[in-house]
């Protein structure tokens, strides 16, 4: 009896997997050059539509090259003004319009106002982007070597965006101790009406130059996204954070800090693909009045071949009153690396 039940469960799982793997791809994309492609819409993000096909695998199509899009699958759509609609897609009155068949009735949308789109039941992996990069430099004259690695992830949903990144840099020089800098950042944005958002964020870092052996920070904030289009993203926000700092020399301290945040991203996804991201944060201390910290970083990526890119990264940090007597008040650097997007 147990063996028969086990075989029944295995057969059911196989049938379920097969049904998922061989699900009918009935979405239709009509390009402005007249080509028609049948597949399954996986999502629209940063001006590029991802379509899974049987004959060509996964293809990426610039949104501006699409004349019509039909989908019998329920789609979650977000507009530049923050509105969201859910339902299958049908042809609009002209190539600049798209109709969403919502539960309340059909709604006509301008294609230029659509910034993200995902199937209502899109899988976790369909909405996840992962990239990793590695860099190395060495100078014979000074005998200085630099090694850096970076990993970044982004999980997208019409209701929220979750981001996490890790960067690490080690500098070696003959006759001197190695110095290291590492940072792990996490950010979760939950979108509200009228382009507003709530944010949860955290950071774990080490920076020998600033005399910080370990700093752990957790905070929450509120802000707005005045610009969110198929090419650009601008967000501003403010909040509060608590941190625990462990200096290279001295006793650990806990602090409450106010936080101000400005982020600007720009994307250009025609060949070659390019992206520019910048992030500025300022941390005036509430419990240690007069002390303030600031961080700024820029990330420029240039695609060399499909999914392989060159990355130029700049960072700087400032602390008006370093926690360690051995620490400097500022640190900055530039790294160059090769990376791959999964």
C-alpha positions in Angstrom: 0.0 0.0 0.0 2.8 2.4 0.9 4.6 1.6 -2.3 1.5 2.2 -4.4 0.9 5.5 -2.7 4.5 6.6 -3.2 4.3 5.8 -6.9 1.1 7.8 -7.2 2.7 10.8 -5.6 5.7 10.5 -7.9 3.5 10.2 -11.0 1.5 13.3 -9.9 4.7 15.3 -9.4 6.0 14.3 -12.8 2.7 15.2 -14.5 2.7 18.6 -12.7 6.3 19.3 -13.7 5.6 18.3 -17.3 2.5 20.5 -17.4 4.6 23.4 -16.2 7.5 22.8 -18.5 5.2 22.4 -21.5 2.7 25.1 -20.7 1.3 26.6 -23.9 3.1 29.8 -24.9 0.2 31.8 -26.3 1.4 35.4 -25.9 2.0 37.2 -29.2 4.4 40.1 -29.8 4.1 42.1 -33.0 7.1 44.1 -33.9 7.1 47.4 -35.8 8.9 45.7 -38.7 5.9 43.3 -39.0 7.5 40.2 -37.4 5.3 38.2 -35.0 6.7 36.2 -32.1 4.7 33.7 -30.1 5.9 32.9 -26.6 5.3 33.5 -22.9 5.8 37.0 -21.4 8.2 36.8 -18.4 8.3 40.5 -17.7 9.0 44.1 -18.7 11.7 46.0 -16.8 14.0 48.9 -17.7 12.5 49.2 -21.2 13.1 45.6 -22.2 10.5 42.8 -22.6 11.6 39.3 -21.7 9.8 36.6 -23.8 10.3 32.8 -23.5 9.8 31.0 -26.8 10.0 27.3 -27.9 12.2 27.9 -31.0 14.6 30.7 -29.9 14.7 30.2 -26.2 14.5 33.5 -24.1 14.6 36.6 -26.2 14.8 40.3 -25.1 12.9 42.9 -27.0 13.2 46.7 -26.7 9.8 48.0 -25.6 10.0 50.8 -28.3 10.3 48.2 -31.0 6.9 46.6 -30.1 3.8 47.6 -32.0 1.3 45.2 -30.4 1.2 42.8 -27.5 -1.5 40.2 -26.8 -1.5 38.0 -23.6 -4.3 35.8 -22.3 -2.3 35.5 -19.0 -3.1 37.9 -16.2 -0.4 40.6 -16.1 0.5 43.0 -13.3 1.2 46.4 -14.9 2.7 49.6 -13.3 2.6 53.0 -14.8 4.9 56.0 -14.4 2.4 57.7 -12.1 2.4 54.7 -9.8 -1.0 53.3 -10.8 -1.3 49.5 -11.1 -3.6 47.3 -13.2 -4.1 43.6 -13.4 -5.5 41.5 -16.2 -5.0 40.0 -19.7 -3.8 42.2 -22.6 -5.6 43.1 -25.8 -5.0 45.4 -28.8 -5.6 49.1 -28.3 -7.0 51.6 -30.7 -3.5 52.3 -32.1 0.1 51.2 -31.7 0.6 53.7 -28.8 -2.3 52.1 -26.8 -2.8 48.8 -24.9 -6.0 47.5 -23.3 -5.9 45.7 -20.0 -9.0 43.6 -19.2 -9.4 44.3 -15.5 -12.2 42.9 -13.3 -13.8 46.3 -13.4 -13.7 46.4 -17.3 -11.2 47.2 -20.1 -8.8 50.0 -19.5 -6.8 51.7 -22.2 -3.2 52.6 -21.4 -0.5 54.4 -23.2 2.5 52.1 -23.9 4.9 55.0 -23.1 3.4 55.1 -19.5 4.1 51.4 -18.8 7.3 50.9 -16.9 7.0 47.4 -15.4 4.9 44.3 -16.2 5.0 40.7 -14.9 2.6 37.8 -15.1 0.5 37.7 -11.9 1.9 34.3 -11.1 5.5 35.0 -12.2 8.0 32.8 -10.4 10.7 34.0 -8.0 13.4 33.4 -10.6 11.6 35.3 -13.3 11.8 38.4 -11.1 15.3 38.0 -9.8 18.5 39.6 -11.3 22.0 38.5 -10.1 25.3 39.9 -11.3 28.9 39.3 -10.1 32.2 41.0 -10.9 35.9 40.5 -10.2 38.8 42.9 -10.6 42.6 43.0 -10.0 45.3 45.5 -10.5 49.1 45.6 -9.6 51.8 48.2 -10.0 55.4 47.0 -10.2 56.9 50.4 -9.2 55.0 50.6 -5.9 54.4 46.9 -5.6 50.8 47.6 -4.7 48.1 45.1 -5.5 44.3 45.6 -5.4 41.7 42.8 -5.4 38.0 43.5 -5.5 34.9 41.5 -5.9 31.2 42.4 -6.0 27.8 40.7 -6.1 24.5 42.4 -6.5 20.9 41.1 -6.6 17.5 42.7 -7.3 14.1 41.2 -6.8 11.3 43.0 -8.6 7.6 43.1 -8.0 5.0 45.8 -8.9 4.4 46.3 -5.2 8.1 46.3 -4.0 11.8 46.1 -4.9 14.4 44.3 -2.8 18.1 44.9 -3.4 21.2 43.5 -1.9 24.9 44.1 -2.7 28.2 43.0 -1.4 31.6 44.7 -2.3 35.0 43.8 -0.9 38.4 45.3 -1.7 41.8 44.2 -0.3 45.0 46.3 -0.8 48.4 44.7 -0.4 51.9 46.4 -0.4 55.3 44.9 0.4 56.5 46.1 3.8 53.0 47.2 5.0 50.0 45.5 6.5 47.2 44.6 4.1 44.1 46.9 4.3 40.6 45.8 3.7 37.2 47.3 3.0 33.9 45.4 2.8 30.3 46.3 2.8 27.0 44.4 2.7 23.9 46.5 1.9 20.3 45.6 1.8 17.2 47.7 0.9 13.5 46.8 0.7 11.1 49.4 -0.9 7.4 49.0 -0.5 5.5 51.2 -3.0 2.5 53.3 -1.9 0.2 55.6 -3.7 1.3 58.8 -5.3 4.8 57.6 -6.0 5.6 57.2 -2.2 7.4 54.3 -0.6 8.3 52.9 2.8 11.8 51.6 3.2 13.7 49.1 5.4 17.5 49.1 5.0 20.6 47.7 6.6 24.3 47.7 6.3 27.2 45.7 7.7 30.7 47.1 6.9 34.4 46.9 7.7 36.8 49.7 6.8 40.4 49.6 8.0 41.1 53.1 6.6 38.3 54.7 8.8 39.3 52.6 11.8 36.0 50.6 11.8 36.4 46.9 12.5 32.7 46.4 12.3 29.6 48.6 11.9 26.1 47.2 11.9 23.2 49.5 10.9 19.4 49.0 10.7 16.9 51.6 9.8 13.5 52.5 8.3 12.4 55.5 6.2 9.8 57.1 4.0 10.3 58.8 0.7 9.1 59.4 -2.9 10.1 58.5 -6.4 9.5 61.6 -8.5 11.1 60.1 -11.6 10.5 56.5 -12.5 10.5 55.7 -16.2 11.8 53.1 -18.7 15.1 54.9 -18.6 15.5 56.7 -15.3 14.9 56.4 -11.6 15.2 59.2 -9.0 14.2 58.6 -5.4 14.6 60.7 -2.2 13.9 59.7 1.3 14.6 60.2 5.0 14.5 58.0 8.1 16.1 56.9 11.3 18.7 54.2 11.9 20.5 52.6 14.8 24.0 51.3 14.6 26.6 49.5 16.6 30.2 50.3 15.9 33.3 48.3 16.9 36.5 50.4 16.3 39.9 48.9 15.5 41.0 50.4 18.9 38.7 51.4 21.7 35.3 50.4 23.1 32.2 49.7 20.9 29.5 52.4 20.7 25.8 52.5 19.9 24.2 55.5 18.1 20.9 56.7 16.8 21.2 58.6 13.5 18.9 60.5 11.1 19.3 59.4 7.5 18.9 61.3 4.2 18.9 59.3 1.0 19.1 60.3 -2.7 19.4 57.6 -5.5 19.6 58.2 -9.2 19.8 55.4 -11.9 19.9 55.7 -15.7 19.6 52.8 -18.1 20.3 52.6 -21.9 19.5 49.2 -23.2 20.2 49.7 -26.9 23.4 47.9 -28.1 25.7 48.2 -26.3 23.8 48.1 -23.0 24.9 50.8 -20.5 23.8 51.7 -17.0 24.7 54.3 -14.4 23.8 54.2 -10.8 24.6 56.6 -8.0 23.7 56.6 -4.3 24.2 59.4 -1.7 23.4 59.0 2.0 24.1 61.3 4.9 23.9 60.3 8.6 23.8 63.2 11.2 24.0 61.6 14.6 21.2 62.2 17.1 22.9 60.8 20.2 26.3 62.2 19.4 25.3 65.7 18.4 27.8 67.3 16.0 29.0 64.1 14.4 27.9 63.2 10.9 28.8 60.7 8.3 28.2 60.5 4.6 28.7 57.9 1.8 28.5 58.3 -2.0 29.1 55.7 -4.7 28.7 55.5 -8.5 28.5 52.3 -10.6 28.9 52.5 -14.4 28.5 49.3 -16.5 29.1 48.8 -20.2 28.1 45.5 -21.9 31.0 44.0 -23.9 29.1 40.9 -25.2 25.8 39.4 -24.1 25.6 39.5 -20.2 29.4 40.2 -19.9 30.1 43.7 -18.8 32.9 46.1 -17.8 32.3 47.9 -14.5 33.8 51.2 -13.2 33.0 51.8 -9.5 33.8 54.9 -7.4 33.1 55.2 -3.7 33.8 57.7 -0.9 33.1 57.8 2.8 33.4 60.6 5.3 33.2 60.7 9.1 33.5 64.1 10.9 34.5 62.3 14.2 36.0 58.9 13.5 35.2 56.4 16.3 38.8 55.1 16.3 41.8 57.3 17.0 43.7 55.3 14.4 41.0 56.0 11.7 41.1 58.7 9.0 38.1 61.0 8.5 37.7 60.0 4.8 38.2 57.1 2.4 37.7 56.9 -1.3 38.7 54.8 -4.3 38.0 53.7 -7.9 37.9 50.1 -9.0 37.6 48.5 -12.5 36.4 44.9 -13.0 34.7 42.5 -15.4 31.4 41.0 -14.4 28.6 38.7 -15.6 24.8 39.1 -15.3 22.9 35.9 -14.6 
